[in-house]
């Protein structure tokens, strides 16, 4: 590819895509629509009201009631003096900035990667919806970069646990790679922030929260990209499909531990992110924005794996995907993960095979 074509594809097109994303979101009144429940919950907390829906209130997949632990609502309070549209645009802009920040922290220095990921469909979806996925990607990047330092890694993971119990396999990764102190501190930080945030709102919704999550899965679980839904689509009974889903997730988790014990930190980290996706009962398109971290850790320079997620353009995001769209999205994600793991294992092999000079790897290891 010539230099002008490279600039257009990796620079101009992503910039235009982001500008159009903001323009259309504002014009259509669809600014950060997943952020609206956060904003409404923050306003409720400010007024001293219960931010959670009542037992009889219906749960809608799009801009429905607030279903997260209290921490995200509390962090949203500084934005409540702004009109929602202004606050939503600010959140979307911050999410755009979170993407290059994530890549930089992980160690990606190839500028083409920065432009390319901004046109990944799951990244565009994460920005448009204004949810927490890209913040979680940034936290995972911090955990990887500072994995050998207890406080930064533990704090990054602990905050995500208090905001949404989704990246918990990263605690398993810390423990499996013998960073037991970091795993313990992350768990303590997560539990402490969770209890503190709930205490701040007077423990409103605390006892009913497990039932709320169950109701949420019953309401929107079918609008999801999981192997459980694929099992239902091919005609498996619900218990069998759920068993297959759990078996796959647990297999990934076991693989994480096995790989970690063999000393492959990079592949184990990748598998931790994969386990989080595989074991989540609800997965929408923007969840796959976490593959930014997977690909960046595995292959920090532009390569074929960076282009695979572009194929997720075949899916509509959330909104009742067809069985074919669900299957295609999971195949694309699986191919991305497989290539990333291959790159991680190759990196491990290259380091292992590097000649030693006076007990240290030679300069070819870099």
N, C-alpha and C positions, 0 to 999 in steps of 0.2 A: 504494500500500500504506500503510495507517495505521501510526502509530508503534508501537502495541502489537504489530501483526502483524509489523512489521519486527524488533522486539526478539526475538519468538519465533522467527522464521525464521532470522535471522542470528546470534542469540545463544544462545537457550535450546536449540534443536535441535542445533546443533553441540556444545554443552557436554554434552548428554545422550548424543550419539553417541560422544564420546570416552570418557565414563565407562563406557558399555556396552562399548566396544571393550576397555578394560582388564579389565573384569569378566569378559567372555567369554573373553578370552585366558588369564587366570589360571585360570578354572574349567575350561577345556578343555585346559589344559597346552600351550597354543600361544603362549606368550609369546615374542615376537621370535625365531621359529624360524629365520630367516635369520642371526641373530646367533650361533646355537649353534656353527657352524663357527669363527667368530672366537674365541669363548670357548675352544673345545677347542684351537685352534691356539695361543692365548696360553698355555694350560696346558702344552702340549707344549714351547713355547719355554722356559718357566720351568724345566721338567725337563731341558732340554738335548736334547730329542728333535726329530726331523724333523716339522714341522707338516704336511707335504704327503703325499697318499696315495701308496701304492706303485703301480708300473706296472700291476699286475693288479687293483687295487682298483676296484670299480665306483663310478661317480659318480651320485649321486641328486639329483634336482631339488630336493627338499625336505630341508633340514638335512643336506646331504651333506658330503663332505670339504671341506677348505679349499682354495680355488682362486685366492685373491687373492695379489698380492705381499706380502712380509712386513710392510709398514708397518701395515696395519690390525690385524694380530695383535699387533704390538708395542704399539700404542696401547691395546689391550684389556687388557694385562697388569694395570694398576691395578685392574681390576674382578674379577680372578680370586679374591681372598680372599672375595668374596661368593658365596653359592649362586647357581646359574645363574638361577633364577627372579627373585631380587632384582636381579641384574645386568641381566637382560632388561627388567624393569619400569623400571629406571633409564634404560636406553637408550631405551625407548619414550617415557618422559617427556621426555627430552632432545630427541627427534625432534619431539614436539609443540611444544616451545619453539622449535625451529629454523624452524618454519613462519612464525610472526609475525616472527621475527628477519629472515628472508629478505625478507618484504614491507616491513618497516620500512627495511632497508638500501637497498632499491631506490627507496624514496620513496613507497610507498603509505600514505596517511593516512586513507582511507575505511574506517571500522571494519567496515563490512558485508563487505568483501572478506576480512577476517581470519576471520570466522566461516564464510563460504561455502567457502573452500578447504579447511577442515578436514573437510568432508563430501564433497569430491571423492573418488570411489572410488580413484584412484591414490594420493592422499595417505593415505587410510585404510590402503591396502595397504602403503605404505612405512612407516607407523608400526607396523602390526601385525607386519610381517616383521622390522623392526629392522635394515634394511640401510643401505647408504651413500648411497642416492639423495638423501635430503633434505639430507645434509651436502654433497653435490655441488651441490645447488641453492643452498645458503647460500654456498658458495665462488664459484659463478657470480655471485651477487648482489654479493658483495664485489668481484669482478673488474670488474663493470659500474660500481658506484658509484665505485670508485677507479681507473678505467681510465686516467686521465691521470697517475697516480702509479705509478712503476715497482715499488717494493717490495711494496705491498699487493696489487696486481693479479697480479704475477708469483708471489708466494708462494702466493696462493689457488689459482691454476691449477696451479702446480708440485706442490703437495701432492696434488692430485687425480690428477695424472699418475703420481706414485709409488704411490698407493693402488690405482689402476685406470686403465689407459690408455683412458679413455672420452671425456673432455672435451677431447681433443687438438685438435678444430676451433677451440677458443678461442685456441689459439696461432696458428692461421691467421688468425683474426679480428684479433688484435693486429698481426700482420705486415701484413695487407691494409689496416689503418687507419693504417699508417705508424708504429706503435709498435714499431719493430724492436728497440729495446733491451729493452722489456718482454717481447717474444716470446723473445728470446735468454735473458734471465734466467730466465723461466719454464721453459724447456727445461733449463737448467743445474740449477735447483733440483730439477726432477722427476728428472733423471738422477742427480743427486748423492744425493738422498734414497733413490732406488731402490737404488743400489749400497751406500749406507751401511746401509740396513735389511737387505739381503741379507748384507752382511758381518757384521752383528750376530749372525745365526744361522749363521754359518760357511758361507754360500752353499749351504745345504741346499736341494735342489730347483731350483737355479738352471739347470743345464743341461737338465733335463727339463721346464722350465716351458712352453716352446712346445708340446711334445707334450701336456702336460696340458690346455692350452687347446683344442687340436684334439679331444682326447677329450671334453672338456666340451661342445663344440658338437655333436659326433656323438651325445652322450647326451641332451642336453636341448634341442637346437636346434629340434626340431619343436614344442616347447611354448613357442612364441614368437610375438610380434606383429611380423612383418616382411613386407616385400613379397616376399621370397624364399619365405616360407611361403604367401603368397597365390598366388604363381605356381604352386607345387606343387599347391595346392588346386584351381586351375582347369585342371590337367592339363599344364602345361608341363614339359618335361624338366628335370632338375635343373641342368644347365649353363646352359640358357636362362633359367631362373628366377633363378639366381645372377647372370647377366649383367645382367638387368633390375634386380635389387636394387642391384648396384654402379653401374649407369648412373644410377639415380635418386639415389643418395647423392653421386656425383661431380657431378651436375647441381646439387644443392643447394650443394655446396662451391664450384663455379664461380660460382654466383649470389651467394654470400657475397662473393667477391672482387670481382665486378663492382659490386655494390651499395656495397661499402666504398669502391671507387675513385671512386664518384660522390658520396661524402661523406655517405652515410646510415648513420651509426654505429649507430643503434638497430636498423634493419632487418638490418644485417649481424650484429649480436650475436644477434638472434633466429634468423637462418639458421645461425649457428654451433651453437646448441643443437639445432636441427632436424637439422643434419648429423651431430651426435653420435648422435642417435636413429636416423637413416636408415642410417648406416654400421655400426651395431652388429649383429653376427651373432645376438646373443641380446637380446631385448627382452621383458620381462615387464610386467605392468600397472603396477607401482610406478615403472618408468622414466618413465612419463608424468607423474609428480609434478614433473618438471623443467619442465613447462608452466606451473607457478606462476611461474617466473622470466620465461618468455616473455610471459605475459599481463600480469604486473605491470610489466614494462619498457615494453610497448607501450601499455597503457591503465591508468594508475595509479588511476583511479576506477572504481567499479562500472559495468559496462555489459554488453551481451548476451554478449560473449565469455567473461565470468567464469562464465556458467551452462552453457556447452556441455560441459565435461568431466563434469558431473553425469550425462550420458547414458551414460558408461562403466559405469554400473550394470548394463548388459546383459551385461558380460563377467565370467567367474568369476575373473579374475586368472590366476595360473599354475595348471596343472592340466589340460592338454590341451584348450584351447578348440576349439570347433567351427569349421569354415571360416567360417560366418556370423558367429560372435562375433569372430574375428580380423579379418574384413573390416570389420565394424561399428566395432570399436575404432579401426582405422586411419582410417576415414572421420571419426570424431568428432575424433581428434587432428588430422587434416588440416584440418578445418573450423576448429578452434580456432587453428591456426597461420595459416590464411588470414586470419581476422578480425584476428588480432594484427598480421600484416604490413600489412594494410590500415590499421589504426590507426597503425602506425609511419610509413607513407608519408604519411598524412594529417597527422600531426604535423610531418613534414619539410616538407610543402607549406605548412602554416600558418606555420611559422617563416620560410620563404623569402619568403612573401607579406607578412610583417609590415612596415609602414612603418618607415623609418629616421629617427631623430632625432639629428642631429649625429654621424652615422656609427655609431649604435648602434640596435638594435631598440627600438621604442617599448614602453611598459609593457604593451601588449596582448599582447606575446609570452609573458608569464608566464601 
